[in-house]
């Protein structure tokens, strides 16, 4: 069959190979240009099989790439929320919906989803005085940063929470640490809108480095917006869906890969094992903290008729060697004491509903980190905060009402 000789007896040469390579390169360039122009990643992030074919996630997906867990470290907010149960759970008429924000301790480090404080509160079927039953949703995400929490809050208000329960700590408030968080770095557009819309005094220049010239600007654009530049994010989105069946069957999403070492009651001189932002003693701490972010979050939520309860979360408090200078590996005593002095002043000035539970838990319930505690302790703490959650909703519902506050352990 003469007409099929090209298939049975190919006579490829370098000219043919060159044409194939040129056409392939041209096709790749065109596809990347179209992808860059359309910027589809935010929309692709929303495409999910969770809450449909697969069970929705009980907490925002996070991973340290342990092969034994069924999760990946997504950092685009659209992808995080699309797979969460709150995005597909209609609010029941008798539901008192509580959205919980915070760091890894609230998220449930070393705990499984059904052991977290939010799961415990929901499973307790707590009824508030008007008859509604509390349903708490875990929207915390590891590593403290109030700007990260603010970006999450803006996205979850569409799910009609009654109250936002916001756990904060000194480490979450340092201005200089706000832009390092992966959620902030991977959602710079949302961070920029937040800062501009609410006149937040926060320098976002680390998120938008100035290119040296036009060529540098083009390289940055290709790196940030092309398929090549976003290949990791696209691969993670796909892997996140692939883990769906395993998550649905096991409800297992995280395992801490590190060796567990209990906290020591003795601290080294000069806190050599410190894990904190060092502020020289004598510094005016008020100028180092992101108060504007807290103000904006409360303004955003209350503008939507949602109460916010700001909670200064519990910490481990060493009593052994060098504890006269340090509370733990995170905090100098002078800095944390100054922070606790400032918080009620700011809360009174700005009308926040605020509770201080910094010493509400005994040291023996903390695990390997000064913000992580056992499941039973977190459960008891949440139940203790129920009256304050109800008060926060009332504060948002009644204009100009004096903020309902109660200090626990303060």
N, C-alpha and C positions, 0 to 999 in steps of 0.2 A: 504493500500500500504506500505508493509514493507520497501521498499527501500527509502521511504521519511519520515521515522520516525524522522530522525535528524532535519527535518525542522518543522514538526508539533508538535513534542514532544521533544524539545531540552533538553539535559542533561548536561548543562555547569557546569564546576567545576573550582576550583581555578587554576588547572594546565592549563586548556584551556585559562582562562583569562590571566595568566602569559605569555603564549606563544604569545597571541595576542599583549600584551603590549611590549614584547621583540622585536617582528617583527616590530611593529610600530616604536619603538625607533630606531631600526637598519635602517629602511627605512629613517627616518628623518635625521639620522647621514649621511647616504650615499648621500642623496639629498643635504644636506648642504655642504658636502665635495666637491661634483661636482660643486655646485654653487660657492663656495669659489675659486676653482681652475680655473673656467672659467671666473669669475668676469664679469658677463653679464650686470651689471647695466648701464654702458655707452651705450650699444647697445639697451637695453630695453628702455632707456630714449628717443631714437630716434624714437621709434614706436609711431605713433600718428595718430589720425583721423582728426586733424586740417589740414587746407589747402586741404582738400578732402571732407569728409563727413560733416565736420564742417568748419565754416569760420576761417581763420587764425587770430591770436591775433595781435592787433595793437601795443601792448607794451608787454614787458616781464612779465609773470605772477608773481604777488606778492599779498600777502594777510596777514592780521593780524587775520585770522581765524574768521572773522565776518560772521555769518550764512546768512546774507542778500546779500552777494556778490558771484559772480560766478568765483572764482579763488582760487588757493592754493599756498602756498609759496614754489615753486620748487627752488632748489638750484644747481642741476646738470646742467651745461651749455648746454649739449646735449638736455635735455628735454625743457629747456627754449627756445632755438632757433628753435627746431623742430616745435613748435606750432606758431611761429611768421611768419607774412606775408612775410617777406623778404626771407625766405627759399623757398618760392614757387612763387616768383614773378620774371619772366624773365626781364632782363634789356632791356628796349625799346631803339631803336637807337637814339631817340631824348630826352632821359632822362638824366638829371644831378642828379646823385644819391648821396644823402647826408646821411651818418650814424651819428646819434647824440648820444654821450655818456655823462653821467653825473649822478647826484644824484636824490633824490626824487623830487626836484623842477622841473627838466627837465622831469622826468618820468611822473609827473602830479599828485602829491599828492592833494587830495580833488577835482580833476578834473576827468571828464570822458574822455575816449580815444579821442573823437572828439573835445575836448576842449584843448588838449595839444598844445604846441608850434610847434611840428612837424606836427601835423594834420593841423594846421592853415596854415603853410607854404606850405604844399602840396596842400591844397584846394585853395590857392591863385593863383595857376598856374603861378608862377613867371617864366619869361623867361629871361635867361641870354643872353649876347650880341651875342653869336654864334648860338642862336636859340633853344638851349636845354631848357627843362622845368624842374624845380626843383621838385624832389620827395624826401621828407625827411622821414627817418625811425627812430622810437624811440627805441633805444637800451640802454637807460639809465636804471639804477636800483637803488632803494632806498638805502640810507646811503652812505656818501662820502668816497671813498677810490680809489686812482689812480691804485693800483694793481688790484682791481676788474675790473676797466675799461680796463686795459691792457689785462686781460684774455678774456674779451668779444671781444675786437678788434681782437685778434688773430683768433677768430672763424668766424668773419664776413667778413674778407677780401675776402673770396671765393665768396661773393655776389657782387663783382666788384663795390664798391663805388668809386665815383670820389673824394670825400672829406669826411674826418672825422671831425665833429664839436664836439670838446671836451670841455665841461664846467667843470672847476675845481674851487676849493676854498681852502683856507688855511687848513680847517678841513680835506680835502681829502689827504693832503700831509704829515701829520705827520708819520714818520717812524714807531713809536711804535704802531700805530693803523692799520697798513696794514693787519695784519694776523687775526684780530678779525672778519672781515666781513664774513657773512655766505657763500657767493659765493666762497671766498678764502678757507675757512675751508672745504667746501664740494667738492672742486676741487684741493686738495693739489698736485696731480700729475702734473696738468697744471701749477700751481704756481712754482713748482720746476723746470720744464723744462724752463719756462720763465726766471727765475733767473739764471739758469746755462747757457742757450744758449746766453744770452746777458750780462753776467758778471755783473748782478745787485747787488749792495751792499745792501742786505736785508737779515736779519736773519729770516729764516723760521723754526727754531727749535720748536716754539710753535705748528706748524702743525705736527711735527713728534717727539712726546715725546719718550725718550729712555726707553724701558722696563727694569725693574730691573733685570730680569733673563729670562731664556728660557720659563718658565711657563707664565710669564707676557707677553712675546712676542706672545705666542700662544693665550692667552686671548685677546690681542689687535687685533690679526688677525681675530679671531672669531667675535669680537665685530664690526669690521669695514667692513668685507667682506662677512660674512655669511648672509643667509636669515634672521636669527634672528636679526642680527645687522643692517640690512638694511630694516627692515620691515616698518619703517616709510616712507622712500623714496619710496618704492614700493607701499605703500598705497596711497601716494600723487600722484604718477604717474597715478594710477587708478582713483582717484578722479578727477584729472585734465581732464581726458577724459570724465568722467561722467558729468562734467560741460559744455561740449562742446555744447549740444543742447541749454541750457539756454543762453550761450554766443552768439550763432549764432542768436537766436531770439531777444535778447535784446541789445547786444553790451555793456552790463553792467558788469564790472569786479572788481570794487573796491568801498568801502565806508569806510571812516575814522570813526571808532567807537567811537572816543573820542569827548568830548565836545569841541566846537570851542571857543577859547578865543583869541581875537585880541592881537597883540603885544602891549606892553606898551612902551611908549616913555621914561618912567622913569625906571631906573635900581636900584636894591638894592645895598647897600654898600657891597663891596667885591664880587659883582656879585653872590650872594648866590644862585640864580636860574640858574647858569651857566650850560651849556651843552657842554663843550669843554675840550680838552686836555690841562691841565695847564702847561705852560712852564714858569719857573721863569724869571722875568724881568732881562735883562742884559745877558741872554743866547745868544750865537751865533746861531741865528735861522737857518742859512744855514746848520748847521750840523744836524738839527732835521727833515729835509724835504727830501722826496724821489725823488730827482732830477733824479736819475738813471732810475727810472721807466718812467718818462716823456721822457728822451732821447731815451730809448729803444722803446717806442711806436712810436715816430716820425721816428726812424730808420726802424722799421718793416713796417710801412705804406708806407714811401717813397721808400723803397726797392721794394714794389709792385706797385710803380707808383701812389700811392694815396696821396693826399695832406692832411695835418692835420692843422686845425686852433684851437689853444689853446685859450680858452676864460676864463678870470677871471670873474666869474659870478657875477651878482648883489647881494648885501646884504642890509638888513635893517640897517639904521644908526640912532641910537637914538640921540636925541638932548636935552633930559630932564635931570633929576637928575642922577648924576654919569656918564654922557656921556663923561665927560672929561677923564675918565679912560677906559671906555668900549664902543665899538660900539653897542653891543647887547649881548645876552646871550651866544654867541659863541666865541666872540673875545675880548681880551684886545686890546686897541688901539695900544700900542707899538708893539705887536706881528703882528697885521694885517698891520700896516704901514711898518714894517720891511719886511714883506712878499711881499708887493707891490713894495718896493724898489728892492728886489732881483729878482723878476720875469722878468723885462725887461733886466736885466743884463744876466740872464741865457738864455733868448730867443735870445739875440744878440750873445752870446757866442756859442750856439748850433744851431743857424739858424732856430729857430721855427718861424712859422707864429703865431703872438700873438696879441690879442686884450684885452684891459682892459675896462670892462663895469661895474665896481664895484658900481658906483654911477649913472648908467644910468636910474634907475627907481625911482620914488618918493616913499616916505615911505607909502603913503596911498594905494598902490597897493599890499602890502605884507599882508599875511593872518595871520596864527598862528605861523609861524616859520620864522626865518630870511633869509631863502633861498627859501621860497615858495611865489609865487606871482600869481595874478589873470590872467585868460586866455588871456584877451585882451593885458595885458602888455607883456606877453611872446610872443604873436603873433607879436606885434610891434618890439620887440627886434630881433626876427629872421629875419624879413624883413630888419632891419637895418644892419644885418650882411652879407647880400647877397654879396656885393662887396668884402668883405674879404674872403668869401668862394671861389669865383672865383679866387682871388689872390693866395689862398693856393693851388689850383689845378695847377696853372701856376708854382708855386715854385717847386712842385714835378716833373713837366714835364720837366723843364729846369735845367740841372745839374749846380751846382755851382752858381746859380743865387742868388743874395742877396735877403733875405726874404722880402716879401711884407707885411708890417705891417702898421696898423693905430691904434692909441690909441683913444678910445672913452671915454670921461668922465674921462680920466686919467690925 
